[in-house]
Structures are given as C-alpha cells and as structure tokens.
C-alpha cells in the first residue's frame, strides 16, 4: 500500500452555511494527514486493496473574513476545548461513476464522533500526487452544536462542507 501525505498548503476545506439574512462562507487551507491506497494501472483506485487514511484541521484556521461571525463560530465550537476536526477513512467503494467513490468513515467534531458516508472523486495528478475532492451536507446539531445566532441572523443547522485534498507520495 502506498502512503500519500496531505499537502496542507495545497489542501482546502470550505464550510457554507445559510442564515435568514445572508449566506456565510468559511474556509481554510491547512488540512493535514495521510491517505494509504493503491492506484490501478488506469489511474483509478485499486479497490481490491482497502484504503485507509486520517485527516485533521485546526478549527482556529476557519475564517469567514468577518470577525464577528468568526468569534461566534469559535465560541460555539468551543475551539479551546475542541481545537481539531478529525476524519478517519474506513472504506472506499466504486460508485458506478468513473473516478467517483462512496467513502465512509468517522468524523470527530467537538468531541463527538459520527459515522458519515458520501461521494468523493479521486484522481492521479501525476506519478507522485493524487487529488481527492468531495462535498457533503452535515447537520451540526448531530455534533452537539447549536447553530450560531448573530444579532438578527439565525444560522440554519445544516451546512455544506467541501474538501479538496492534494497528497504527495511519501518517499
């Protein structure tokens, strides 16, 4: 199995939320971790070998560009007590669409772990680099977090999380 180390400066996470006033967009680079998998000769994933991986992101890196929104987000997350979002890859299966896989694993946010499953695209950038991209809708209440309220704005509990991971083969 080949280990690919996530490149923090080239890997990004975005969180998009809606409120009754305006959309809220947060994002950052700095995703860290690794993915272990084998690529088939056609550049797709060799599903005969079960992939594994872990990623982490410091919640202090999340920023919307609005200090008031960021302060409330970090307060609701309780970023001092729960400084990291963790993901553990458990399984990847073909989705029936070339380059797309059904990915399942555990997400730990605010000290609460939940199993999650969704689609992810995996591609070989070159002989040393892979890219994984996906998006998913998550209800933050499942992790014990009440949606933020900012003055008149009420944020909806379901957010869209997008991730783009660039990982380089470990030598």
VENTA-V460033 format. One line per field, one symbol per residue. ss: DSSP state (@ for helix, = for strand, . for the rest). psi: psi as a letter, one per 30 degrees, with the letter a starting at -180 (. if undefined). burial: 1 if it has 16 or more other C-alpha atoms within 10 Angstrom, else 0. Layout:
ss = ???
psi = ???
burial = ???
This chain:
ss = .=====.@@@.========...=======..======.=.....=......=======@@@.=...@@@@@@@@@@@......===========.....==========..=============....===========@@@@.....==..===..============..
psi = kkkkkkjeffklkkkklklfellkklllagklalkklkklfgflkjffkjlllkllkkfffkkffjeeeeeeeeeefhfeeifkkkkjkekkkkffkkfkkjklakkkkhgkkkklkakkkklkeaffklkkklllkkjfffggkkklkjcfkkkkfklkkkkjkkkkkk.
burial = 001111110011111111100001111111111111111000111110001111111111111100001100110110100111111111111100001110111111110010011011111100001111111000010010101100000011111011111111100
